[in-house]
Amino acid sequence: MLEIAGLAKRYESRAGTVTALAETSLSVATGECVALVGPSGCGKSTLLRLVAGLEKPTAGRIRYDAGGERDIGVVFQEPRLMPWLDVAGNIRFGLLDLPRDEQDRRVAEALHLVHLEHAAKALPKQLSGGMSQRVAIARAIARRPALLLLDEPFSALDAFTKAALQEEILRIRDETGVGLIVVTHDVEEAVLLADRVAVMAGRPGRIALTLAIDLPRPRERAGHGVQDLRARILEALGQDRIETRAA
């Protein structure tokens, strides 16, 4: 569905050229969940913005099989809801290029998908943090994208709400077939969600290690498989220098 080859991003400044992302290659299959983990400044969000089309690469290419950049949805760390619109209005806002009856169908479908039918007329100020992020997910999924990009989507939530939304995003993936790229600092979250984890290293930003997560679902947080893989990734992140390899 998505193929990234030799992707790089460099910025020019008075101090010279800064390489935010070195030549990076990555593929995401239809319906696959890939998690990007790594320290701050390693290029995770830069890579996500390039895939989303929010920035242009300095080198390399991104190939979309499903239909181009409009076939991609984005969910940010903050819900970024418009306070003057109710829940249904926030979801509808991304559908205004469609006929009204199609907007109605997709808003209803998205509300059902995130279990917020009862809150359709609520304003953002009336929502909890978890509900607000559900609306953000619904707004992105209402476009029926083939690929959903999530940039630290649960990091501002309490542990209980975070765990619930992790399960929700996997349910949505299963029900819709949407592919996922998840940027996270939470290694356990990466192991719980992903089919593959790409560990990134900085200076310059690059993918240093890719791990296939061959654990059955649902995955137990305290299970040995999850914790063993978590420890392996943390060990890689703690190395001063990570050699690029695949598993």
Secondary structure as UniProt FT lines:
FT   STRAND          2..13
FT   TURN            14..15
FT   STRAND          16..28
FT   TURN            30..31
FT   STRAND          33..37
FT   TURN            40..41
FT   HELIX           44..52
FT   STRAND          59..64
FT   HELIX           69..71
FT   STRAND          72..75
FT   TURN            83..84
FT   HELIX           87..92
FT   HELIX           93..95
FT   TURN            96..97
FT   HELIX           100..113
FT   TURN            114..115
FT   HELIX           117..119
FT   TURN            120..121
FT   HELIX           124..126
FT   HELIX           129..141
FT   TURN            142..143
FT   STRAND          147..151
FT   TURN            153..156
FT   HELIX           159..176
FT   STRAND          179..183
FT   HELIX           187..193
FT   STRAND          196..201
FT   TURN            202..205
FT   STRAND          206..212
FT   TURN            221..222
FT   HELIX           224..238
FT   STRAND          245..246
//
